[in-house]
Amino acid sequence: MRFFLRLLREGSGRVLILIDWLFRPSIVKRSAEDQSMVDQETKIIKLYQFYACPFCIKTRRAIKRLNLKVETRNAQAEGEFRKELELSGGKIMVPCLKLEGAVEASWIYESNDIIKYLDERFQ
Ligand SMILES: N[C@@H](CCC(=O)N[C@@H](CS)C(=O)NCC(=O)O)C(=O)O
């Protein structure tokens, strides 16, 4: 059952990726100076995600729309990013946004909360 649910999610995710690609969002435009400030600010932001997860696709679309350079980290495959998400973020659920701080990082789960945070900060 779990396998079929995963298959369904992967399949629908790939269809969404195609739709997302066909209907690209209109992108926020900034002056070169403003964009450079935003690029500076987004250096500490990382998106932990799965490639074909519908919630991740929605979040990546918002990042694209807001014209943000946010590094994406694959948390699907076993490895350093998945482990970090579980141990430091608190659980394996994607998308999850990591905001690196001088002392510690904060982690935002839930696609709607991530998009709200990015919209409020960068729109
Ligand atoms: N309500 C969450 C749902 C996120 C969710 O269900 N993510 C799935 C992937 S599509 C997940 O992380 N599952 C954990 C796993 O597969 O290990 C959101 O909107 O971000």
The ligand as an SDF file (V2000), in Angstrom:
LIG
                    3D

 20 19  0  0  0  0  0  0  0  0999 V2000
    1.4970   19.5610    4.8110 N   0  0  0  0  0  0  0  0  0  0  0  0
    2.8290   19.3490    4.3320 C   0  0  0  0  0  0  0  0  0  0  0  0
    2.8750   18.0250    3.6200 C   0  0  0  0  0  0  0  0  0  0  0  0
    4.2940   17.6340    3.2400 C   0  0  0  0  0  0  0  0  0  0  0  0
    4.3980   16.1510    2.8750 C   0  0  0  0  0  0  0  0  0  0  0  0
    3.4610   15.3700    3.0060 O   0  0  0  0  0  0  0  0  0  0  0  0
    5.5720   15.7900    2.3880 N   0  0  0  0  0  0  0  0  0  0  0  0
    5.8580   14.4070    2.1050 C   0  0  0  0  0  0  0  0  0  0  0  0
    6.4720   14.3060    0.7040 C   0  0  0  0  0  0  0  0  0  0  0  0
    5.3190   14.7480   -0.5870 S   0  0  0  0  0  0  0  0  0  0  0  0
    6.9080   13.9060    3.0650 C   0  0  0  0  0  0  0  0  0  0  0  0
    7.7810   14.6500    3.4730 O   0  0  0  0  0  0  0  0  0  0  0  0
    6.8440   12.6370    3.4480 N   0  0  0  0  0  0  0  0  0  0  0  0
    7.8500   12.0420    4.2860 C   0  0  0  0  0  0  0  0  0  0  0  0
    8.5030   10.8570    3.6340 C   0  0  0  0  0  0  0  0  0  0  0  0
    8.1430   10.5210    2.4930 O   0  0  0  0  0  0  0  0  0  0  0  0
    9.4330   10.3030    4.2470 O   0  0  0  0  0  0  0  0  0  0  0  0
    3.2470   20.5420    3.4640 C   0  0  0  0  0  0  0  0  0  0  0  0
    2.3600   21.2160    2.9010 O   0  0  0  0  0  0  0  0  0  0  0  0
    4.4520   20.8260    3.3750 O   0  0  0  0  0  0  0  0  0  0  0  0
  1  2  1  0
  2  3  1  0
  2 18  1  0
  3  4  1  0
  4  5  1  0
  5  6  2  0
  5  7  1  0
  7  8  1  0
  8  9  1  0
  8 11  1  0
  9 10  1  0
 11 12  2  0
 11 13  1  0
 13 14  1  0
 14 15  1  0
 15 16  2  0
 15 17  1  0
 18 19  2  0
 18 20  1  0
M  END
$$$$
